[in-house]
Amino acid sequence: MTAIEHKELKGITIRNLVVTIFSTASIVASVMATYFQLKNDVHDVSIKQETQARVYEVRLKVLEGQIAVLQRQVDEIKIRR
């Protein structure tokens, strides 16, 4: 090691190392917590979208059935006249 490397290493203390390690661990934990929360939120939204799509599909089938009934009634009225 050169003299410059020794001088740079002299400024590193155990306290600085501990603070750096705990700070890094805190940041990593915060990022991971945020990631998992976002992952859960995306999953919840996905489930809600699937449910909403199923509801819309049922509504659409009901409306199609009602349209078919109404069309038959219109045809019957046309035949009567």
C-alpha positions in Angstrom: 0.0 0.0 0.0 1.2 3.5 -0.7 1.3 6.3 1.8 -1.8 7.9 0.3 -3.8 4.7 0.9 -2.6 4.6 4.6 -3.7 8.2 5.1 -7.2 7.5 3.6 -7.6 4.4 5.8 -6.7 6.3 8.9 -9.9 8.4 8.7 -12.1 5.2 8.9 -13.0 4.4 12.5 -15.1 1.6 13.9 -17.8 4.1 14.7 -17.9 5.2 11.0 -18.0 1.6 9.9 -20.9 0.8 12.3 -22.9 3.9 11.2 -22.3 3.1 7.5 -23.4 -0.6 8.0 -26.5 0.3 10.0 -27.4 3.1 7.5 -27.1 0.7 4.6 -29.1 -2.0 6.4 -31.8 0.6 7.2 -32.0 1.8 3.6 -32.1 -1.8 2.3 -34.9 -2.7 4.8 -36.9 0.4 3.8 -36.5 -0.4 0.0 -37.5 -4.0 0.6 -40.5 -3.1 2.7 -41.7 -0.6 0.0 -41.1 -3.2 -2.7 -43.2 -5.8 -0.9 -46.0 -3.3 -0.1 -46.1 -2.3 -3.8 -46.1 -5.9 -4.8 -49.1 -6.6 -2.5 -50.9 -3.5 -3.8 -50.4 -4.6 -7.4 -51.7 -8.1 -6.5 -54.8 -6.5 -4.8 -55.5 -4.4 -7.8 -55.2 -7.4 -10.1 -57.7 -9.3 -8.0 -60.1 -6.4 -8.0 -59.8 -6.1 -11.8 -60.5 -9.8 -12.3 -63.6 -9.5 -10.1 -64.8 -6.4 -11.9 -64.3 -8.1 -15.2 -66.4 -11.1 -14.0 -69.2 -8.7 -12.8 -69.2 -6.9 -16.2 -69.3 -10.3 -18.0 -72.4 -11.3 -15.9 -74.1 -8.0 -16.5 -73.4 -8.3 -20.2 -74.9 -11.7 -20.4 -78.0 -10.5 -18.5 -78.4 -7.5 -20.9 -78.0 -9.8 -23.9 -80.7 -12.0 -22.5 -83.0 -9.0 -22.0 -82.3 -7.8 -25.5 -83.2 -11.2 -26.9 -86.5 -11.2 -25.0 -87.3 -7.6 -26.1 -86.5 -8.5 -29.7 -88.9 -11.4 -29.6 -91.6 -9.1 -28.1 -91.0 -6.6 -30.9 -91.2 -9.4 -33.5 -94.5 -10.6 -32.0 -95.9 -7.0 -32.0 -94.9 -6.7 -35.7 -96.6 -10.0 -36.6 -99.8 -9.0 -34.8 -100.1 -5.7 -36.7 
